[in-house]
Amino acid sequence: MLRSYIKVLIDYAGWQMALALGLLILIGLMEGIGLLMLVPFLHLVGFAPEGSAPTGIITIANQLFEMINLPLTLPTVLCLYIGLISFQAFLVRWREVLLTEIRLGFVDHLRIRLYNAIGQANWLFLLRKRSSDLTHVLTSDINRVGQGTYFFLTIIVSGFVALIHIMVALQLSAIMTIIALLTGGLLLLILWPQINRARILGETLTSANREVFGTVSEFLDGIKLAKSYGAEAHYSQTFTEMIVNLRQQMLDFTRSNSWVGMIYQIGAAMTLSGLLYIAAVILRLPVAKLLVFILVFARLLPMLSRLQQSYQQLVHMLPAFAVTMEMQEYCEAEAEPILIDNSWTPCLNQEIRLQNIHFRYDKQGDKQVLSDLNLIIAAQQTTAIIGSSGAGKSTLADLLIGLLIPDAGEILVDGQLLKPQLIRNWRKSVAYVPQETFLFHDTIQANLRWTHPQVTDEELWQILRLAAADKFIAELPDGFDTVVGDRGIRLSGGERQRIALARALLCKPSLLILDEATSALDTEHERRIQQAIDSLHGELTIVVIAHRLSTVRHADNIAVMENGQIVEMGSWEELETRKEGRFRTLLQATAIG
């Protein structure tokens, strides 16, 4: 998974990563030169034995200064050191901005790619997914990937700086450097089991986060029901238990990471003390070299500790990255077919024909929702589909929209087979008003113009009158600018449905599907919408799905569904005159004649 993560990151930020590595090389060189310049500096200020001849780094420094025609004096060394550090500071700032840009851009890249993949996935796949899981990956998991990317980039920066320090230390004393590296490697080997523990804790944290997110989403979606049953205490207890578990997972990782830091700090102090003793007593390094050596290793050992802890943080993040990539792959595998013929513009001038349609949600199961269904929907007429709950009416509507694809059978629009590759084009001609209306947490005007941004105010009011929504909007204090609240909670069910109907009509569809669109309306407003629907007769094709037979009395054709099939078909008058049949049973049950 680490290799996969690095590959995805490099694929996204190839040239930026190359530039960042170039900056790291320059900064590292500046860092190394700056450290080595301390040796001649200390030599010049008197940290060399009296009368001793310049050797090693001092000799090299003399030669370099002679090449650039500058005297090796204290003011010259200090001026060069200031210039060197200033240039290094500029490069460091550039590096930090670039690495932050890579990290933020990479997170946005993952989020946008997953967001688009979800949007392109087929409806049946999305039905099977818990929406909170999708939201959790888009927010929490990808944010964790961003944090892990910070630590990955920290590893690169710290690793390169540590390498420069090691190279400088080798110039000062190869023996001492090798001893230090062997000691640091031993510490890393001792602490390596914590890496696997970090991965396991990362997986557990990902799972715990997802469960908390799901519980919160379900509670907020069903809070009205929860309060009506007095179940707030139950939700609170469940939420508390999950939060405590989540906190424990985070504490466990913090304990593990801090344990590594503590062991490494103690080990580093022991190592540095031993090295100083060897350097000063046994090897008797010159004072200038010894001071620089102390500085180098005092900075190097904490870097190695930081590398270990950053790597643990990176491994702890990888499960979140794995979930993100897995979700994206699932969505891409379930993507709707790509549009192959953009020239086909369905107008629905003749009919929609459904032939021998079979469909089931569980493709591995035996239960069929629709079985050998046949139906003809005449263009520019109103067709009503009625039947008891579970008969398959809403599934049929989803097939007509193109949200679902039949397992067997054909759907033809004016004789054109509705192939999966043509569905997206077909949807442009379809408007759908579902039973459960969804409105954005925005103004009424924004909710209406969402489907048709260029509509004029005059056209908007005309559509609102058709949908029986003009009066109640005009009476609102803020009118069109009234904020409807989350999912339209500040409006009544009937008001929400009327806005949804108006929004559908603004699309000027060829096919309008009303799925229980008047179920939340009182008799008067239902009558007004029915009049609106009647006024559209002959202008577009309307499919009405309803339980209340009064809603479908004026339909041109009524299709009665039962057990996933059309069992009766005809006008109201034709079906009413039959002495027996499913329609007669429904008619008697509702006492409508």
NORKADA-V25316 format. One line per field, one symbol per residue. ss: DSSP state (@ for helix, = for strand, . for the rest). psi: psi as a letter, one per 20 degrees, with the letter a starting at -180 (. if undefined). A space follows every 50 residues. Layout:
ss = ???
psi = ???
This chain:
ss = .@@@@@@@@@@@.@@@@@@@@@@@@@@@@@@@@@@@@@@@@@@@...... ......@@@@@@@@@@@......@@@@@@@@@@@@@@@@@@@@@@@@@@@ @@@@@@@@@@@@@@@@@@@@=.@@@@@@..@@@@@@@@@@@@@@@@@@@@ @@@@@@@@@@@@@@@@@@@@@@.@@@@@@@@@@@@@@@@@@.@@@@@@@@ @@@@@@@@@@@@@@@@@@@@@.@@@@@@...@@@@@@@@@@@@@@@@@@@ @@@@@@@@@@@@@@@@@@@@@@@@@@@@@@@@....@@@@@@@@@@@@@@ @@@@@@@@@@@@@@@@@@@@@@@@@@@@@@@@@.=............... =========..........=========...=====......@@@@@@@@ @......======..==..@@@@@@@@..====.........=@@@@@@. ......@@@@@@@@@@...@@@@@@...@@@.=..@@@....@@@@@@@@ @@@@@@....=====.......@@@@@@@@@@@@@.=..=======..@@ @@....======..======.@@@@@.....@@@@@@@@@...
psi = hgggghggghhglfhhhggghghgggggggggggghihghghghjjkqpp iqqprchggggggghhhjlqqnrghgggghgggghghghghggggggghh gggghgghggggggghhghiqqhhghhiqphhgghgghfgghhhhgghhg hghhggghggghgghggghhhgogghggggghghhgggghihhhghhhgg hggghgggggggggggghghhkhggghhikjhhghggggggggggghggh hghgggghggggghgghgggggggghggghggilqqgghgghgggghhhg ghghghgghhhghghhhhhhgggghgggggghhkqqqqpinihonpimif rpppolppqqgoiirippgpolppppoqqkrppqorrrpjijghggghgh hjhqpqhqrqppolippnqhiighhhhhjpqporgoppqqmargghhgih imhjqrhghghghhhhjkigghghiqhjchjppirpkkhiqrgggghhgh gghghhilrhppponkijhjqrgghhgghhhgghhipihrpppppqhphh hjhjqgqpppqpljqohqparghghhiphrrhghghghhilp.
